[in-house]
Amino acid sequence: MESFTYEKLVENYNAQRAERFAYIDFVLRFLGGLNRSDLLDFFGIGEAAASKEIAEYKKLSANNVDYDRVLRKNVILRESFKPLIDIDAETALEMLASGFNKNKLYSRPMLPYQRIGATPHHLNTDFVSKVTRAIYSQTAIRCNYISGNSRNHGERTLLPTAFFYDGQSWMFRAFHREPTKGKGNFKCFDFSRLANVNEAPNDVASPPETLPQDTDWQLVVPLQLTLHPSLSSSKVDTLTQEFGLNKGQREFVITEKAVLVYYLKKHWKIDVNDIPNREGNYNFHLKNSDSLKHLHCMENVFKFP
């Protein structure tokens, strides 16, 4: 199968059809399957036009897709799939979060742009697609995970449920199924630490392993923050501007998923000590720590070196 850039696809067909082929390719790769209704809903075209575009895609990429009569949808052929248009994992995750956008497939920015601090080790798009397909189908993956706080790098069975961006890294939430039947818990995992990812499409998540049962993900907590007393007046002015505070305002309240407060603490430099630590490098102090410490998922938030 010939591989295309998006520009080449536009050149060979036209902008309208190129976008449709790219969309089919993207949905197959990262969600695992699609129906004519997906094209109808996204592009507002009729059933005949949707069928025609899927049929033409199959001519371009015969080994990528087949129609599953049981599921009544076009599904990815995992063993032979080769993307019609290659796409990096970060861009794919951005579109999964905010919607398919043909403009992200072009290799030219609209204004001068440079990303700062991109890690030398880019995310493995194949691994990412296996996780996102598992999220969509509520099925398992088998993988190795290079954990930073555990020496257990053996094979794990994960049931991915959601993904998120913490400001620096793309991560996903999953139920970690322990070898003992019925045991396990929900945890957060970094896409970049995955190794040897294999799908288990026939291993469907049981109800306790699904996102609605992840109480820490569902729980939203208030964080009462105040500008840290150790800040210089110039730093106070800077944070006031950056966070949209009123002049003289030192306190504000935000809400966040309980399980994600750990990442917010790191990136916003939040001091969670009962009494503000004047020797640390902090932007904010958490004033309502007493009301949060009892939550199990806050264990890492209040863990001090």
C-alpha positions in Angstrom: 0.0 0.0 0.0 1.3 3.4 -0.9 1.8 5.9 2.0 0.8 9.5 1.5 1.4 12.8 3.0 -1.8 14.8 3.4 -0.7 17.2 0.8 -0.1 14.3 -1.7 -3.5 12.9 -0.9 -5.1 16.3 -1.7 -3.1 16.5 -4.9 -4.2 13.0 -6.1 -7.9 13.5 -5.2 -9.1 16.8 -3.9 -9.3 18.5 -0.5 -12.8 17.3 0.3 -12.1 13.6 -0.5 -8.6 13.7 1.1 -10.1 14.9 4.4 -12.6 12.0 4.3 -9.9 9.4 3.6 -7.7 10.9 6.4 -10.7 10.8 8.8 -11.4 7.1 8.0 -7.8 6.2 8.4 -7.6 8.1 11.7 -10.7 6.6 13.2 -9.8 3.1 12.2 -6.3 3.4 13.6 -7.1 5.1 17.0 -10.7 3.9 17.7 -10.6 0.5 15.9 -13.7 0.8 13.6 -16.3 3.0 12.0 -19.7 3.0 10.4 -21.2 5.1 7.6 -23.0 7.1 10.3 -19.6 8.4 11.5 -19.1 10.0 8.1 -22.7 11.2 8.0 -22.4 12.8 11.4 -18.9 14.4 10.9 -19.2 15.6 7.3 -23.0 15.9 6.9 -23.0 13.7 3.7 -25.6 11.2 2.6 -25.4 7.4 3.0 -24.5 6.8 -0.6 -21.6 9.2 -0.4 -20.4 7.7 2.8 -20.5 4.2 1.4 -18.6 5.4 -1.7 -15.8 6.9 0.4 -15.4 3.8 2.5 -15.3 1.7 -0.6 -12.6 3.9 -2.2 -10.6 3.8 1.1 -10.7 0.0 0.9 -9.2 0.2 -2.6 -6.4 2.4 -1.3 -5.8 0.3 1.8 -7.2 -3.2 1.2 -5.3 -4.7 4.1 -6.4 -2.1 6.7 -10.1 -2.8 7.1 -12.8 -5.4 6.8 -16.6 -5.4 7.5 -17.5 -7.3 10.6 -21.1 -8.6 10.2 -21.5 -9.4 13.9 -20.5 -5.9 15.0 -22.0 -4.4 11.8 -19.2 -2.0 11.3 -15.9 -1.7 9.4 -13.1 -2.8 11.8 -9.3 -2.5 11.7 -7.2 -5.4 10.5 -4.7 -5.2 13.3 -2.1 -7.5 11.9 -1.8 -5.9 8.5 -2.8 -2.3 9.1 -0.5 0.3 7.6 -1.6 3.9 8.0 -2.6 5.7 4.8 -1.3 8.9 6.4 1.3 8.8 9.1 0.8 10.9 12.1 2.7 11.4 15.3 1.3 10.2 18.6 1.1 13.6 20.2 -1.0 15.1 17.3 -3.2 12.0 17.4 -3.9 12.4 21.1 -4.6 16.2 20.7 -7.2 15.3 18.1 -8.7 12.6 20.1 -9.1 15.1 22.9 -10.4 18.0 20.8 -11.7 16.5 17.6 -10.3 15.5 14.2 -8.8 18.5 12.5 -7.4 18.3 9.0 -5.2 21.4 9.6 -3.1 19.4 12.0 -2.2 17.0 9.2 -0.4 19.7 7.2 3.3 20.1 7.9 3.3 23.9 7.8 2.3 26.2 10.7 0.3 29.3 10.0 2.7 31.4 12.0 6.4 30.9 13.0 6.3 28.2 15.7 8.7 26.0 17.7 7.9 23.6 20.5 10.3 23.9 23.4 11.5 20.9 25.4 10.3 18.1 23.2 11.7 14.9 24.6 14.2 13.0 22.4 12.1 9.9 22.9 8.9 10.5 21.1 5.8 8.5 22.0 5.4 5.2 20.1 2.3 5.8 17.9 1.7 2.1 17.6 1.6 1.7 21.4 -0.6 4.8 21.8 -3.1 3.5 19.2 -3.4 0.2 21.0 -4.3 2.0 24.2 -6.8 4.3 22.6 -8.5 1.4 20.8 -8.7 -0.4 24.1 -10.3 2.7 25.8 -12.9 2.9 23.0 -13.7 -0.8 23.0 -13.3 -1.2 26.8 -10.9 -4.1 26.4 -7.5 -5.1 27.8 -3.9 -4.7 26.8 -0.9 -6.7 27.9 2.2 -4.7 28.3 5.4 -4.1 30.2 5.7 -0.8 32.1 8.9 0.9 33.2 7.7 2.3 36.5 9.7 5.0 38.2 8.8 3.8 41.7 8.6 0.0 41.2 11.0 -2.7 40.1 8.1 -4.7 38.8 8.7 -4.4 35.0 7.0 -7.7 34.2 3.9 -8.1 32.0 0.8 -6.4 33.3 -2.8 -6.6 32.2 -4.4 -3.1 32.0 -7.9 -2.0 31.1 -7.4 1.6 29.8 -10.3 3.9 30.6 -9.3 7.5 29.8 -6.3 9.7 28.9 -5.1 13.1 29.9 -2.3 15.7 29.5 -0.7 17.0 32.7 1.1 19.9 31.0 4.2 18.0 30.2 3.3 14.3 29.5 0.5 12.4 27.9 -0.9 9.8 30.3 -3.7 7.4 30.6 -5.9 6.0 33.4 -6.4 2.2 33.6 -7.5 -0.6 35.9 -4.5 -2.6 36.7 -5.7 -6.2 37.0 -3.7 -8.3 39.5 -3.0 -12.0 38.8 -5.4 -12.9 41.6 -8.9 -13.0 40.1 -11.0 -10.0 41.2 -8.1 -8.0 42.5 -6.7 -4.8 41.2 -7.0 -1.0 41.3 -7.1 2.1 39.1 -3.8 3.8 38.4 -2.3 6.5 36.1 0.3 5.5 33.5 2.7 7.5 31.3 2.4 6.6 27.6 6.2 7.0 27.3 7.0 4.2 29.8 5.1 1.5 27.9 6.9 -1.4 26.3 5.8 -4.5 24.4 2.1 -3.5 24.1 -0.3 -6.2 22.8 -4.0 -5.9 22.5 -6.5 -8.4 23.9 -9.7 -7.5 22.0 -11.6 -10.5 23.4 -10.8 -9.6 27.0 -13.6 -7.2 27.8 -13.6 -5.2 31.0 -15.9 -6.3 33.7 -18.2 -3.6 35.3 -15.8 -3.0 38.3 -13.0 -2.3 35.8 -14.7 0.5 33.9 -14.5 4.2 34.3 -17.8 4.8 36.1 -16.5 2.6 38.9 -13.3 4.7 39.3 -14.4 6.7 42.3 -11.1 8.7 42.4 -11.6 9.8 38.8 -15.2 10.7 39.3 -14.6 12.7 42.5 -14.0 16.4 42.0 -12.5 18.3 44.9 -12.1 22.1 45.7 -8.6 23.4 46.2 -8.3 26.6 48.2 -5.1 28.3 47.1 -3.4 31.4 48.3 -0.3 33.1 46.9 2.7 31.8 48.8 3.9 34.1 51.6 7.5 33.7 50.5 6.9 35.3 47.1 8.5 38.6 46.2 6.3 41.4 45.2 7.3 41.1 41.5 6.5 37.4 41.5 3.1 38.2 43.1 2.4 40.7 40.3 3.5 38.1 37.7 1.2 35.3 39.1 -1.7 37.8 39.5 -1.5 38.5 35.8 -0.9 34.9 34.7 -3.8 33.5 36.7 -6.2 36.4 36.0 -6.5 37.5 39.7 -7.8 40.9 40.7 -5.2 43.4 42.0 -4.6 42.6 45.7 -6.4 39.2 45.5 -4.3 36.5 47.2 -6.8 33.6 47.4 -8.9 31.7 44.9 -10.6 28.3 44.7 -10.5 25.9 41.8 -11.9 22.4 41.4 -10.0 19.4 40.0 -10.5 15.6 39.7 -9.1 14.2 42.9 -6.7 11.8 41.2 -5.1 14.6 39.1 -4.3 16.9 42.0 -0.9 15.3 42.3 0.1 16.6 38.9 -1.3 20.0 39.5 0.8 20.2 42.7 3.9 19.6 40.7 3.3 21.9 37.8 1.8 24.8 39.8 4.4 24.4 42.6 1.8 24.1 45.4 3.0 23.9 49.0 0.8 21.4 50.8 2.5 21.7 54.2 0.1 22.7 57.0 2.3 25.7 57.7 3.8 27.4 54.6 7.4 26.3 54.0 9.3 29.6 53.5 12.4 27.8 52.3 10.9 26.0 49.3 10.3 27.2 45.7 6.5 27.6 45.7 3.9 29.7 44.0 0.9 28.7 46.1 -0.1 27.3 49.5 -3.0 24.8 49.8 -5.1 26.1 52.7 -7.7 23.3 52.9 -5.3 20.4 53.1 -7.0 19.1 56.3 -10.2 18.4 54.3 -8.3 16.4 51.6 -5.8 14.3 53.5 -8.3 11.6 54.4 -8.8 10.7 50.7 -6.8 7.6 49.6 -5.9 9.1 46.2 -4.3 12.0 48.0 -1.6 9.9 49.5 1.0 10.9 47.0 0.0 14.6 47.2 0.9 14.7 50.9 3.9 12.5 50.6 7.0 14.4 51.5 10.6 13.4 50.6 
